[in-house]
Amino acid sequence: MFRKLRILILLLALATVGLAAWRATTRLSAWEHTVHVALYPIAADNSPATSAYLNTLENESFEDIGQWIAQESRRYGKTVLQPVVVRVAPPLREQPPLPVEHGSALDNMLWSLKLRWWAMNNDSIAGPQPQVRLFVLYHDPERNAELPHSTGLSKGQLGLIHAFASRRQHRQNNVVIAHELLHTFGATDKYDLASLQPIHPHGYAEPDKTPLLPQRSAEIMGGRIPLTAQRAEIPASLLHTLIGEQTAREIGLLK
């Protein structure tokens, strides 16, 4: 009897979490109200340059993300004046749990739960309650030529993002942040995980272009601008990206 009661309580808890996640995702994909996004900068290393860079970040540093989403949503006929507003929290000192490299499905699930618990305890920001929380770990480019993989979770509306602590790479960072932000809205990746090449047609900004290559811009979830069948480059800024039709369907911009 006691075992059945424990199972019932667990099922009720899972149902409650599932309902909350469904409501959150539905709100994001409705495009009827402003979605408040909180961005939490975190120094991923002990570099003085990284700490100094974090202190320069402010709300205006990420305005182009909100402006880009507003432009793209209008292109799909949505009329919300400010679909997304990004606000910056003070830099966090606590380090978030990181996913297990080459982890199993169980490892990834446990990490997701740990991240959600950690986020609940590191959620201090002034203003409206955020619907999406993005934790951005900044790395000194002089110490790290390459960055770990970033992750956006539609369940929990969380992002764990790696970026360079460099003013020169700020606009390119915002491309990565926008990519992971749309994951929290329900968008899926549209590139090959092994080669990082965008997958035709949904990972291309202009899938019907003739000749097909080189492309002139990137589909945001394709992540890169395809130049040849083997080479693609990260766009320099959001000005060189767009939301393709398949992504628009996934996040509710296109029915």
N, C-alpha and C positions, 0 to 999 in steps of 0.2 A: 504493500500500500504506500509506504513512504517513498519507495523508488518511483512509483507511478506519479506521485505528487511532485517529485523533483523534476521529472520529465515534463510534466504539465507546466511547471513554473518556467523551465527553460524554453519551452515552445512559446509561451506567452511573451517572454522577454525578446525572443527572436522576432516574433510577429510585430512587437512594438517598434523594434529597431528598423524592421523592414518597412513598416508603415511610415515612419519618420523619414526614412531615406526616399521613399516614393514621393512623399509630399514635397521634400526639398528639391528633388529633380524636376518635378512637375512645375514648381514655382520658377525655377531657372529657365526651363524651356518654354514657358508661356509667353515671354517677352511682352509683359503687360506693365511691369513695374521695374524700377531701378534695382539692380542687384549690387549689393555692397560687398566689395572684395577687400579683405585685409591682407596686407603684405608684411611679413615679419622678416627683416634682414637678420642674418646670422653670420658671424665670422667663422668660416670653416677651417681657418688656420690661425696661427699666432703672429702673422705678419703685421707690422705697424701700418703698412700701406693698405691692407684690408680694413683695419679698424678706422683709419682716416677716411677711406672711401665710404664706409657705412654711414659716417657722420654727415656726409653730404647729401644723402638720399632724403627726399621729401615727396609730398603728394604730387607735385608738378613733374617729378622725375618719371612718372608713369602715366601721365596724361595721354600720351600717344596711344596707349593700349585702349583706354576708354573711347578716344576719338575714332580709332580704327574700327572697333566693334560697332560704334554708332553708324559709321559710314557703311559698313557691310550689312548691318541690319536694315538700313534704309534701302539698300540695293535689293533686298528681298521683301520690301514693302512694309516693314515694321515702322511704327511711328513713335516709339518711346524716345523722348528727348535725350535722356542719358541712360542707355540700357545697362551700363556698367560704370561704377565709380570705384577707383582703386585708392585706398588710403594706406599710408605707411605707418606702422607701429614703431616705437623705439626699438633699437637693436636688442635681440635676445642674447643672453649669456649662456642659456642652457642649449645643449646639443640634442637634436632630435634623434630617435632611433633610426638607424639606416637599414635598408633591406639586405637580406643575405645574398651575397653574390652567387649567382647560379642556383638560387634556392628552389626548393620544391614548391608545389602549390600550397602545401600546408605551411611551409616557411613564410610564403608571401601572405597568406591569410593571417598568420600570427603577427607578422610585422605590421600589417594594416591595422589590426586591433591595437597594437602597442602605439602606433602613430596617433590613432584617434584619441587614446587615453592621454598621451603626452600633450597633444594639441589642446585638449580640454583644460589642462593645467598650465598652459602657456598662451593664454588667450586675452591678454590685456591690451585693449586699444580704445581710445576715446571715440565717442560718436555712436552712430547707429550700430546695432548688432550685425556683424558680417554674416552673409550667407555662405561665403567661400573664404577659406583661409589658405594662403600660400606662404610657405616657409622657404625662404630663399637663402641658400648657403653660398656665400661669396668666397672665391678663392683668388689669391694673388697670382696673376698670370706669369710672374717671374718665377714662381715655384711650381706651377702646374700648367703644362702645355695643353693637357686634355682634361676634360671634366667627366665625372661619373654620370650615369644615366639619370635623367630627371623623371619624375612620376607625378601624374595627376589622377586622383581617385574620384570617380563619380559617386561612390558610396562614401558618404561623409563629407563630400565637397572639400577635399584637401589636396594640396599640392606640395611636393617636396622637390625643390628645384635647385640645380647647381648653376652658378653663373660666375663670370669673371669680375673681380673688383677693379674695373678699369673704365674710366670715362670714355675712352676710345671705343670700347666694346659695349657701351651701354645700350645703344639701339638694337644691337644684335641680341643682347640679353633679353630685351623686351619681346623679341620674336619667340624665344624659347618660353618666356613666361606666358605669352598669349597662347601658345600651343598647349601648354599644360593646363592653363585656365579652361580652355575649351574641352579638355578631357573631363573636367569636373561638371561640365554641362551635358556630358554623354557622348562627345565625339570620340571616334576611334582613330588609331594610327593608320596611315595610308602609305607606308614605306616598308621595304623589305628589311627585316631586323638584322639580317646578316650583312647585306651590302649597303644599307642605309639609302638605297636608291628609291625614289618615289615610284609607286606602282600605278601604271596606266590602267584605266583612265582616271579613277577617282583621286589619285595622288597628284594629278597634273592640274595646273591653273587653267591651261588651254588645251584640253584633251583632243580637240578637233582641229588644232592648228596644222597647217601644211606649209612647209615641212614641220613635222612634229617637234624636232629638236634643231637648235636649242630652244628651250622655253624662255620666256622673258620675265616670268615671276614664279612664285611658289604657291602651291595650295598649302594652307597653313598646317594641315595635318599630314601632308606629304613631307613637310619639314624643310625641303631643299628645292633649289631651282635645277631641274634636269638640263644638263648641257650636252651630254652624249649618253649613249647607252650604258656607259660605265662610270660617268662622272657627274656629280651634282654638287652645288655649293649652297651653304646657308645664306639666306638673303641678308643684306646689310641692315635692313630695317623693315618695319611693317609696311612701308610704302611699296615694297616689292612682293607683297603677299595678298592673298584673297581667300575667302571661304568658298570652297567649291560646293556644288549642288548636293553631293552625298553627305558632306559634313553638315550642310544647312538642314538637311532632313533629320539628321541624328540629333541636332540640338534644338529643333523646333522652329527654325527660321522658315523652313519650307515644308509644307504639308504634302 
